[in-house]
Amino acid sequence: MKLLHVDSSVLGTNSVSRLLTAEVVAEWRKSHPDTTVDYLDLAVDTPNHFSADALAIKVGVQAEPTEAQRLENSVSEKLVTQFLAADVIVVGAPLYNFSVPSQLKAWIDRLAQIGRTFKYTDKGPVGLAGGKTVIVVSTRGGAYSTSEGGRAMEHQESYLQVVFGFFGITDVRFVRAEGLAMGDAPKAAALAAARGDIGGAVDKAANQDVAALAA
């Protein structure tokens, strides 16, 4: 089994999302000791933001790609190949200004490739990357899940649910720590709740694996 561990926080060792993704991966490896882990730090190895050079080679608008287009395509191909090879993807996704970090968005833009992660049909788009498990570690300074107004303001978990679903991945689960900037007690409670979610997320996957083997 292959697991892709992705971090995107720019806070380094001060990052709660990095702390929790590491705990998710460690817990996963306890339940799945045969797992091999590939690590991607998007704050360090950030792909360029999506550009015409990254897109042009995919849509075939020119007979011969330019050197810039070849370089951008090599980045896209490396990232999408790595993603498609993984059975499990653990993604650290802090909330930045009501959405995901631009580094994480740049990675997703490289993954969204016609013929690789999705295709269009006469009935609409169809995802091609199904059968994977995605565990998103969602961290937030404020509390957004507890009110209708808060849920309307966040474009982090909702975005990731949609985009991974667009790729055909139906097994997307969230480990959430919110209220991290609201004081010591709320932060401690948020971390405790998230750690409880970690056990549930990994146990659920382990049970699914057993059911699949028994089917």
N, C-alpha and C positions, 0 to 999 in steps of 0.2 A: 504494500500500500504506500502511496506517495502523498505527502502533505506539503502544501505550499504555505509558508508562514510569511505574511505581508504586514509590515508596519509602515505607517505614514505620518506619525506625529513628528513635529519639528522640535520637540522638547527634550529629546535625548533621554538621559537617565531620570529626568523629572516627569516623564510621561506616564500617566496612569494606564493609557491604552497599551503601551509597550509592556508594562508590568503584567497586565492581565492577559495579553496574547501569549506571553511566555508561559503563564500558568495554564492556559488552555492547551497549549502544545504539550507541556509536561504531563498533564492529566490524560491527554489523548494517547501519548506514548505508553503510559501505564496500562491502559486498556487494550492498546494495539501495539505490542512490542516489536512487531515486524515493520513498523512504519519508518520510512526514510523521509527526512525533512529537508526541504529546499527553502532558503531564506532570502527574502527580498526586502531591502530597506529603501523605500521610495523617497525618504528624506535625503538619502545619500546618493542613490542611483536613480535620479529622477529623469524620466523620459521628457524630451522637449514637449511643450504643449502642442496639441494637434495642429497641423499646418497643411497648406496646399501640397507641399512636398511629401508629407506623410500620406496624403490621400491619393495623389495623382497616379502613383504606380498601381494602386488597387483598382482604379476605374478605367485604366488603359486609355487615357486621353492623348498620349503621345506614343509614337512608334518606338522610341528609344529613351528609357529613363535617364535623367541627369544623375550626376554623381551624388548630389544632395538627396535626390529621391531614393537612390539605392541605399544610402546611409540610413535614412529615416525608415525605409522598409525593413532593413536588417534589425533595427530596434523593435519594430512592431512584430516581426516574425519571431524574434527571440522571446518576447513577452507572451505572445499568444501560444507559442509552442509549450512554454513552461506552464502556463495556466491549464492548457488542455491535457497535459501529462499528469496533472494532480488529481487524485481521488477526493481529497479534502483540502479546502482552502480556509485558512484562518486569517481574517483581515482586521487589523487595528484601524478603527475609523473614529477619530475624535470629531466633535462638532466644532467647526470653525465658521463663525458668522452665519449660522443657521444651515450650513451645508457641510460637505466633506472637504478635506484639504485639497488644494489644487493639484498636489502631487498624486493623490489617489484618483482624482478625476482624469489626470493625464494618462495614468495606467489603464483605466477603464476605456478611455478613448482608443487606446492601442489594441485592446482586446476585442472591441466591437468591429469585427471583420466579416463581411458577407462571404459565405462559403466556409467559414471557420467556426464562428460561434453562433451565427444565425443565417437564415436565408429568407428571401421573399417568395411567396407563392400567390396563386390567384385567390387564395383565401386569407392572405395576410402573412405577417412574419412568423417564422417557426424557429425556435431555438435549437441549436445543434450541440450544446454542451451539457446535456442532461446527464443524470446519474451521479452527479457530484454532491457532496455536502459542503455547504459554506457556513462557517461560524463567524459572525461579525461581532467584534468587541466594540461596543458603542459607548463612548465616554462624553459627558456633557457637564459643563460648569453649572448650569441651571437645571431646573426640573421642567421637562416638557411633556412627559407621558401622562401626567396626572390631571390635565385639563384640556378641554376642547381647543382653547386658544393656543396652548402650548403645542399641541399636536399639529395645529395648522401652521405654526411657525417653523417647525423643523423640516428640513429637506435633506436629511442625512439617512436615517433608517428607511424612510419611505422611498428615497431614490435608490438605495442599494437593493431593496426588495424588488423594485421594478426592474432594474437593469439586469440583475442576476436571473430574474424570472424571464426576461427577454432572451437571455442566452439559453433558456430551457431548463434552468436549475430550479427545481421545486422545493428542495430541502435547504432552506435558508433559515437559520436560527440566530437569535441575538442574545448576547451577554451584555447587559446594560449596567453602567454605573453613571448615575446622574445626580446633580446637586453637589458636585465635587468642590465648587467654589462658594458654597453657602455656609461654611463653617466646619469646625472639626467634627462635631457630632454627625451632621448630615453626610460628610465625606466618609466617615467610618461606617455608617449605615449603608451607604452606596457600595462600598467595597465588599462588605459582608453579603449584600444582596447579589452582587455580581459573582462572587465566588460560589454562592449557592446555585446560580444559573450555570456556571461552568460544569458542575457535577451533573446537572440535569441534561445539558446539551451532549456531553460525552456519553452518558449512560444511554440516552435515547439512541444515539448512533450505534453503540455497541449492541443494543437490543435489535436494531434493524439489521445489522450484520448477521446476527444469529438467525433471525427469521429468514433472511435471504438464503442462507446456507441450508436451512431446513426445508425450503420450498421445493 
